[in-house]
């Protein structure tokens, strides 16, 4: 959905729609950058004492919280 919504914003020239469409991806990246990771992600990132392993549900919750902060 994110890509389709972004494309729609591009076609219609609505930067607010484009910005909104980009928010889930940015929230996901911020979650990983904050060292909140699932076991699968921990297996492929550089080891760090800051890394925190969470289950899939908690990972989605962390992304959701970051997305809520972006939406305001």
C-alpha positions as CSV (number, residue, x, y, z in Angstrom):
1,X,0.0,0.0,0.0
2,X,2.8,2.4,0.8
3,X,4.2,2.4,-2.7
4,X,0.8,2.8,-4.3
5,X,-0.1,5.6,-2.0
6,X,3.2,7.3,-2.7
7,X,2.8,6.9,-6.5
8,X,-0.7,8.4,-6.2
9,X,0.8,11.4,-4.4
10,X,3.4,11.8,-7.1
11,X,0.8,11.6,-9.9
12,X,-1.5,14.1,-8.2
13,X,1.3,16.4,-7.0
14,X,0.3,16.2,-3.4
15,X,3.4,16.3,-1.2
16,X,1.5,15.7,2.0
17,X,0.3,12.3,0.6
18,X,3.9,11.4,-0.4
19,X,5.1,12.3,3.1
20,X,2.4,10.3,4.7
21,X,3.1,7.3,2.5
22,X,6.8,7.4,3.5
23,X,6.1,7.4,7.2
24,X,5.7,3.6,7.8
25,X,9.0,2.9,6.1
26,X,10.8,5.6,8.1
27,X,9.3,4.4,11.3
28,X,10.5,0.8,10.6
29,X,14.1,2.1,9.8
30,X,14.1,4.2,13.0
31,X,13.0,1.1,15.0
32,X,15.9,-0.9,13.6
33,X,18.3,2.0,14.0
34,X,17.3,2.2,17.7
35,X,18.6,-1.4,18.1
36,X,15.1,-2.9,18.7
37,X,15.4,-6.1,16.6
38,X,13.8,-9.5,16.0
39,X,16.0,-12.6,16.2
40,X,16.1,-12.7,12.3
41,X,17.4,-9.1,12.2
42,X,19.9,-9.7,15.0
43,X,21.5,-12.5,12.8
44,X,22.4,-10.0,10.1
45,X,23.3,-6.8,11.9
46,X,26.6,-5.8,13.4
47,X,26.7,-7.1,17.0
48,X,26.3,-4.4,19.6
49,X,25.6,-4.4,23.3
50,X,22.8,-1.9,22.5
51,X,20.9,-4.4,20.4
52,X,17.7,-5.6,22.1
53,X,16.0,-8.7,20.9
54,X,12.2,-8.6,20.9
55,X,9.5,-10.9,19.5
56,X,7.6,-10.0,16.3
57,X,4.7,-8.6,18.2
58,X,6.8,-6.3,20.2
59,X,8.8,-5.3,17.1
60,X,5.5,-4.3,15.4
61,X,4.5,-2.4,18.6
62,X,7.8,-0.5,18.5
63,X,7.3,0.4,14.8
64,X,3.7,1.5,15.6
65,X,4.9,3.7,18.4
66,X,7.5,5.4,16.1
67,X,4.8,5.9,13.5
68,X,2.4,7.5,16.1
69,X,5.2,9.9,17.0
70,X,5.6,10.8,13.3
71,X,1.9,11.3,12.7
72,X,1.7,13.5,15.8
